[in-house]
């Protein structure tokens, strides 16, 4: 280039290029300003969504804002709070940690971190986070309150653990279980196991537990599942044998048999706390207890259960030589473990039976205090309270609504006040003098008698597992049995006659079926040696030899109460069916106002029949 006065001359940019550069710089500045405005707009909108508790929208908006400005620590704090209210505590913790990483001297990041730790049941870590937050902001009222609450909780838990430790004569086995679970990341800091008797244990709270509080977390690898059993050595052997397992519970049962014999089993601490025997189960009752159950269907139910277990065991042994080293009673033990402790879980879209340590120690109460599931987000089983539970109280789960027989035979206990679900066996038999006897018998496939096991009501609300457990199906079948002439035409179908979903046909037909049900209910009652009044007296006095004795009386009394209900139903309903609509109308109005099991039958059956009679 040229030189003048010893200095280099700078060449000037052409005017056209300078204009282009100015435009580019202006566009860049405008884009930056627009980006800041967009980020600000997203942040503001997110905050508004959060304030109106639309947390899903807030999460979406805060996430978009973070994409625009990933160094804004307040956005991570906001998103951590949003995750918290969406019960995504692991994600809330992750965002809180990022907030602290970006702004380590800001107290709110530590507060978010501590709150997430609390929900993840990591109380010492929560205490530490609150302490760090208070170092940054000693006067912050929220942090002071949270720090005080966590200190009180940890002190209470420590004291309660010391108090409860002395109550358990099986302390060593349970201590090994607790250590094994905690070492694997299981969390249940507010709970402890309590020993009552050899056959009865439960789970209690170490402190006051609020509603919507996670009280138990069990990671995936501490959950024993059907899929795990199938992939075990014995599971693969059975699959290779091509034996067709009859009950899905058998997979876990055979796996338990295998692992019980393996002294180095991962599951040993869990298997060691399982009951060695099930003396409370009716399938093991001897004559001493069976005498109290004479007349009860539970005897046949228990006998059939034993036969089914024997058949499954022999079937496996026949086709799978590897299983023959396990005794029949070991297999029965395994099946009882599963039926009394099993959780049905959905793990990543796969329905499976599962044994969940600690969770399976909770006893049953119809009105449950907890909700549980496999949480894919937490990668484990979670149990959350649905109401508050006081310090030291037993905490319960629900095994679901069931008839007394299923509680008794499947789980070895009975429950009080099970009126809506107690049931009894009533037989439906085709009368030999029926004018259409041959034709009806044909459509009953040659079987004159059918057995129904039904609760004491006419409602569609039933816990029945099969058609023969639903009262309406029993009434339908009796209506078919007593249908005459033109009434049979109403029931005819292309395939013959309807035996299910038969609505009330006529007053004559309904009176006939009520008398028949009453007669057969009385016949079932006669199979019991003792009257219901004796059962009620025994239960009121509550002086039983043991829980098995009490369970036997509870079982049979529930059956008798159900049979008496059907007897009384006929006594009260037949006179009403014989009334004119004018006389019935006033009674019917009262039945509409007060919902009882009998009144439901009046309004759904008697009223339409009498009102529409010609």
LOSE-303245 format. One record per residue (C-alpha): residue in three letters; x, y, z. Coordinates in steps of 0.25 Angstrom, whole numbers. Last residue first. Layout:
% LOSE-303245
ala_X_Y_Z
...
END
This chain:
% LOSE-303245
unk_-415_-217_136
unk_-402_-216_145
unk_-393_-205_141
unk_-392_-198_155
unk_-391_-211_162
unk_-380_-217_154
unk_-372_-203_153
unk_-373_-201_168
unk_-369_-215_172
unk_-356_-216_164
unk_-347_-204_164
unk_-354_-195_175
unk_-357_-207_184
unk_-344_-214_182
unk_-336_-201_185
unk_-345_-200_198
unk_-340_-213_203
unk_-325_-209_201
unk_-328_-196_207
unk_-329_-182_201
unk_-339_-173_208
unk_-347_-163_200
unk_-351_-173_189
unk_-356_-183_199
unk_-364_-172_206
unk_-371_-169_192
unk_-373_-184_190
unk_-381_-186_203
unk_-390_-174_199
unk_-392_-181_185
unk_-395_-195_190
unk_-410_-193_193
unk_-413_-186_180
unk_-405_-195_172
unk_-413_-207_178
unk_-406_-216_187
unk_-402_-231_185
unk_-388_-227_182
unk_-387_-220_195
unk_-391_-233_202
unk_-380_-241_195
unk_-369_-231_198
unk_-368_-231_213
unk_-368_-246_216
unk_-360_-249_203
unk_-349_-239_207
unk_-349_-245_221
unk_-345_-258_216
unk_-335_-252_206
unk_-329_-244_218
unk_-329_-256_227
unk_-320_-263_217
unk_-310_-251_217
unk_-310_-250_232
unk_-307_-265_232
unk_-295_-264_223
unk_-289_-252_231
unk_-291_-260_244
unk_-283_-272_238
unk_-271_-264_234
unk_-271_-256_247
unk_-272_-268_255
unk_-260_-275_248
unk_-252_-262_249
unk_-254_-262_264
unk_-249_-276_266
unk_-237_-273_257
unk_-234_-261_265
unk_-233_-268_278
unk_-241_-275_289
unk_-252_-265_288
unk_-258_-256_298
unk_-264_-245_290
unk_-277_-244_298
unk_-284_-237_286
unk_-278_-246_276
unk_-282_-259_284
unk_-297_-253_286
unk_-298_-249_271
unk_-293_-263_267
unk_-304_-269_277
unk_-315_-261_271
unk_-311_-266_257
unk_-315_-280_261
unk_-305_-292_262
unk_-305_-305_255
unk_-303_-298_241
unk_-309_-306_230
unk_-323_-302_233
unk_-320_-288_228
unk_-318_-293_214
unk_-332_-299_214
unk_-337_-286_219
unk_-331_-279_208
unk_-337_-289_198
unk_-351_-286_203
unk_-349_-271_203
unk_-343_-272_189
unk_-355_-280_184
unk_-365_-271_191
unk_-358_-259_185
unk_-359_-266_171
unk_-373_-269_172
unk_-377_-255_176
unk_-369_-249_165
unk_-376_-258_154
unk_-390_-255_159
unk_-386_-240_159
unk_-381_-241_145
unk_-368_-241_137
unk_-358_-234_145
unk_-345_-232_136
unk_-337_-244_131
unk_-323_-240_130
unk_-318_-254_129
unk_-325_-267_126
unk_-331_-263_112
unk_-337_-274_105
unk_-334_-281_92
unk_-323_-277_82
unk_-332_-268_74
unk_-337_-262_87
unk_-349_-265_95
unk_-351_-258_109
unk_-364_-251_105
unk_-370_-264_99
unk_-367_-270_112
unk_-377_-261_119
unk_-388_-265_109
unk_-388_-279_115
unk_-381_-278_129
unk_-368_-273_135
unk_-365_-279_148
unk_-351_-284_145
unk_-348_-272_136
unk_-351_-262_147
unk_-342_-271_156
unk_-331_-269_146
unk_-333_-254_146
unk_-333_-253_161
unk_-320_-260_162
unk_-314_-251_151
unk_-319_-239_158
unk_-312_-244_171
unk_-298_-245_164
unk_-288_-256_169
unk_-293_-266_159
unk_-289_-257_148
unk_-274_-257_153
unk_-265_-249_161
unk_-275_-243_170
unk_-272_-229_176
unk_-286_-224_174
unk_-293_-211_171
unk_-304_-215_161
unk_-314_-214_174
unk_-323_-225_178
unk_-317_-227_192
unk_-312_-238_202
unk_-299_-243_195
unk_-299_-255_186
unk_-293_-269_184
unk_-302_-275_174
unk_-303_-290_171
unk_-311_-296_159
unk_-320_-308_160
unk_-327_-316_149
unk_-315_-318_140
unk_-319_-324_127
unk_-313_-313_119
unk_-322_-302_126
unk_-328_-300_112
unk_-332_-314_111
unk_-337_-314_126
unk_-347_-303_122
unk_-353_-311_111
unk_-355_-323_119
unk_-361_-316_131
unk_-370_-307_124
unk_-382_-310_133
unk_-373_-309_145
unk_-376_-321_154
unk_-362_-324_156
unk_-358_-311_161
unk_-345_-305_154
unk_-335_-303_165
unk_-328_-290_169
unk_-318_-292_181
unk_-315_-280_190
unk_-300_-279_195
unk_-297_-267_204
unk_-291_-253_203
unk_-285_-242_212
unk_-282_-231_202
unk_-292_-220_207
unk_-292_-224_221
unk_-276_-224_223
unk_-278_-218_237
unk_-266_-225_243
unk_-255_-231_235
unk_-250_-246_234
unk_-236_-251_233
unk_-228_-263_227
unk_-224_-256_214
unk_-230_-264_203
unk_-240_-273_211
unk_-245_-262_220
unk_-244_-250_212
unk_-250_-257_200
unk_-261_-263_209
unk_-265_-249_215
unk_-268_-244_201
unk_-259_-234_195
unk_-256_-219_194
unk_-242_-216_191
unk_-229_-220_198
unk_-229_-207_205
unk_-216_-201_211
unk_-214_-197_225
unk_-205_-188_235
unk_-205_-192_249
unk_-205_-180_258
unk_-192_-175_265
unk_-193_-161_261
unk_-206_-158_254
unk_-210_-161_240
unk_-214_-150_230
unk_-222_-154_218
unk_-219_-159_204
unk_-205_-164_208
unk_-195_-167_197
unk_-189_-181_194
unk_-178_-181_182
unk_-173_-193_175
unk_-161_-190_166
unk_-154_-182_154
unk_-159_-169_160
unk_-164_-165_146
unk_-170_-179_144
unk_-177_-178_157
unk_-182_-192_160
unk_-195_-190_168
unk_-200_-187_182
unk_-211_-180_189
unk_-212_-179_204
unk_-222_-178_216
unk_-232_-188_211
unk_-246_-189_215
unk_-248_-204_215
unk_-236_-206_224
unk_-225_-216_222
unk_-212_-218_228
unk_-199_-212_223
unk_-187_-221_223
unk_-188_-223_207
unk_-182_-209_205
unk_-170_-213_213
unk_-164_-222_202
unk_-172_-221_189
unk_-177_-234_183
unk_-182_-233_169
unk_-192_-238_159
unk_-190_-231_146
unk_-197_-222_135
unk_-187_-217_125
unk_-189_-203_121
unk_-176_-197_127
unk_-179_-205_140
unk_-194_-206_142
unk_-195_-213_156
unk_-204_-223_163
unk_-199_-224_177
unk_-198_-238_184
unk_-196_-240_199
unk_-207_-250_203
unk_-208_-257_190
unk_-193_-258_187
unk_-189_-263_201
unk_-200_-273_200
unk_-195_-278_187
unk_-180_-279_192
unk_-185_-287_205
unk_-193_-296_196
unk_-181_-299_187
unk_-173_-302_200
unk_-184_-311_205
unk_-183_-319_192
unk_-168_-321_194
unk_-157_-315_185
unk_-147_-325_179
unk_-158_-328_168
unk_-156_-315_161
unk_-144_-318_152
unk_-152_-330_147
unk_-162_-321_140
unk_-174_-328_133
unk_-179_-336_144
unk_-174_-327_155
unk_-182_-315_149
unk_-195_-323_148
unk_-193_-329_162
unk_-191_-315_168
unk_-203_-309_160
unk_-212_-321_164
unk_-208_-320_179
unk_-211_-305_179
unk_-225_-307_172
unk_-228_-318_182
unk_-225_-309_193
unk_-233_-297_188
unk_-245_-307_186
unk_-244_-311_201
unk_-244_-296_205
unk_-256_-292_196
unk_-263_-305_201
unk_-261_-301_216
unk_-264_-286_213
unk_-278_-290_208
unk_-282_-290_223
unk_-291_-301_228
unk_-281_-306_238
unk_-271_-295_241
unk_-270_-296_256
unk_-267_-311_254
unk_-256_-308_244
unk_-248_-301_255
unk_-245_-313_264
unk_-246_-322_251
unk_-233_-317_246
unk_-231_-304_239
unk_-220_-303_229
unk_-228_-298_217
unk_-235_-289_226
unk_-222_-280_227
unk_-219_-275_241
unk_-208_-285_243
unk_-200_-279_232
unk_-186_-284_234
unk_-172_-279_232
unk_-177_-264_231
unk_-168_-256_222
unk_-157_-248_229
unk_-146_-257_224
unk_-151_-256_210
unk_-148_-241_210
unk_-134_-242_216
unk_-131_-254_206
unk_-136_-247_193
unk_-122_-245_187
unk_-120_-260_189
unk_-107_-265_196
unk_-114_-275_204
unk_-122_-280_192
unk_-132_-290_197
unk_-143_-279_199
unk_-139_-273_185
unk_-144_-286_178
unk_-157_-287_186
unk_-159_-272_184
unk_-157_-274_169
unk_-168_-285_169
unk_-178_-276_176
unk_-175_-264_167
unk_-179_-272_155
unk_-190_-279_162
unk_-198_-266_164
unk_-201_-266_149
unk_-210_-278_152
unk_-211_-290_142
unk_-197_-291_137
unk_-197_-298_124
unk_-185_-308_125
unk_-176_-306_113
unk_-164_-312_120
unk_-155_-301_114
unk_-164_-291_121
unk_-163_-299_134
unk_-148_-299_133
unk_-148_-284_130
unk_-155_-281_142
unk_-146_-290_151
unk_-134_-283_146
unk_-140_-269_147
unk_-146_-261_135
unk_-160_-265_138
unk_-159_-261_152
unk_-154_-247_148
unk_-165_-246_139
unk_-175_-249_150
unk_-169_-238_158
unk_-161_-236_171
unk_-159_-222_174
unk_-145_-217_180
unk_-139_-215_166
unk_-150_-205_162
unk_-148_-195_174
unk_-157_-196_187
unk_-162_-182_192
unk_-171_-181_204
unk_-178_-170_212
unk_-181_-160_200
unk_-190_-149_207
unk_-203_-146_200
unk_-209_-144_214
unk_-201_-141_226
unk_-193_-151_234
unk_-191_-148_249
unk_-179_-156_254
unk_-173_-170_255
unk_-185_-176_247
unk_-189_-190_249
unk_-188_-203_240
unk_-194_-216_244
unk_-191_-230_250
unk_-200_-242_253
unk_-197_-257_252
unk_-186_-258_263
unk_-194_-247_271
unk_-194_-232_271
unk_-180_-228_265
unk_-179_-213_259
unk_-172_-209_247
unk_-167_-194_246
unk_-171_-183_237
unk_-167_-168_235
unk_-154_-171_229
unk_-159_-180_218
unk_-149_-180_206
unk_-143_-191_198
unk_-129_-187_192
unk_-123_-201_192
unk_-115_-199_205
unk_-128_-195_211
unk_-135_-208_207
unk_-124_-217_212
unk_-123_-209_225
unk_-138_-210_227
unk_-138_-225_224
unk_-126_-228_234
unk_-133_-220_245
unk_-146_-227_243
unk_-139_-241_245
unk_-131_-236_257
unk_-143_-229_263
unk_-153_-241_263
unk_-156_-238_278
unk_-161_-224_274
unk_-165_-214_284
unk_-152_-209_288
unk_-149_-203_275
unk_-162_-194_275
unk_-157_-184_286
unk_-143_-182_280
unk_-150_-180_266
unk_-160_-171_272
unk_-149_-162_278
unk_-141_-161_265
unk_-153_-159_257
unk_-157_-148_266
unk_-144_-141_266
unk_-144_-142_250
unk_-158_-136_250
unk_-154_-125_259
unk_-142_-121_251
unk_-150_-122_238
unk_-161_-112_244
unk_-150_-102_249
unk_-143_-102_236
unk_-156_-100_228
unk_-161_-89_237
unk_-147_-81_236
unk_-147_-83_221
unk_-161_-77_220
unk_-158_-66_229
unk_-145_-61_222
unk_-137_-54_233
unk_-124_-62_232
unk_-123_-61_216
unk_-110_-67_211
unk_-107_-75_223
unk_-122_-79_224
unk_-121_-85_210
unk_-109_-94_214
unk_-117_-98_227
unk_-129_-101_218
unk_-121_-110_209
unk_-115_-118_220
unk_-128_-120_226
unk_-133_-125_213
unk_-121_-135_212
unk_-124_-140_226
unk_-139_-142_221
unk_-137_-150_208
unk_-152_-155_207
unk_-153_-150_192
unk_-163_-140_197
unk_-153_-135_207
unk_-142_-134_197
unk_-151_-126_187
unk_-154_-116_198
unk_-139_-115_202
unk_-135_-112_187
unk_-145_-102_186
unk_-141_-95_199
unk_-126_-96_194
unk_-129_-89_181
unk_-137_-78_189
unk_-125_-74_197
unk_-117_-68_185
unk_-102_-68_188
unk_-99_-81_179
unk_-105_-74_166
unk_-103_-83_154
unk_-100_-96_161
unk_-111_-93_171
unk_-121_-91_160
unk_-116_-104_154
unk_-118_-111_167
unk_-132_-106_168
unk_-135_-111_154
unk_-130_-125_157
unk_-138_-125_171
unk_-151_-121_163
unk_-148_-132_153
unk_-147_-143_164
unk_-159_-137_171
unk_-169_-138_159
unk_-181_-137_168
unk_-187_-126_158
unk_-186_-116_169
unk_-171_-119_171
unk_-169_-118_156
unk_-175_-104_156
unk_-166_-100_168
unk_-153_-105_160
unk_-158_-98_148
unk_-158_-85_155
unk_-145_-87_162
unk_-139_-91_148
unk_-145_-78_142
unk_-138_-71_154
unk_-125_-76_150
unk_-125_-69_136
unk_-113_-76_129
unk_-121_-84_119
unk_-127_-72_113
unk_-136_-76_100
unk_-137_-91_104
unk_-140_-87_118
unk_-151_-78_113
unk_-157_-90_106
unk_-156_-99_119
unk_-163_-88_127
unk_-174_-87_117
unk_-176_-102_117
unk_-176_-104_132
unk_-185_-92_133
unk_-195_-99_124
unk_-195_-112_132
unk_-195_-104_145
unk_-209_-97_143
unk_-209_-92_157
unk_-214_-78_154
unk_-201_-73_160
unk_-193_-83_151
unk_-200_-79_138
unk_-197_-64_142
unk_-182_-67_145
unk_-181_-75_131
unk_-187_-63_124
unk_-177_-54_130
unk_-165_-63_127
unk_-170_-66_113
unk_-171_-51_111
unk_-158_-48_117
unk_-152_-59_108
unk_-159_-53_96
unk_-155_-39_99
unk_-140_-43_101
unk_-141_-50_88
unk_-147_-38_81
unk_-136_-29_87
unk_-126_-39_82
unk_-133_-40_68
unk_-133_-25_68
unk_-118_-24_71
unk_-115_-34_60
unk_-124_-27_50
unk_-117_-13_54
unk_-103_-20_52
unk_-107_-26_39
unk_-113_-12_34
unk_-100_-5_38
unk_-91_-15_31
unk_-100_-14_18
unk_-99_2_19
unk_-84_1_20
unk_-83_-9_8
unk_-90_1_-1
unk_-82_13_4
unk_-68_6_1
unk_-60_3_12
unk_-48_12_14
unk_-34_8_12
unk_-26_11_24
unk_-12_18_21
unk_0_13_28
unk_8_24_34
unk_22_29_31
unk_18_42_27
unk_10_36_15
unk_11_22_10
unk_4_14_-1
unk_0_0_0
END
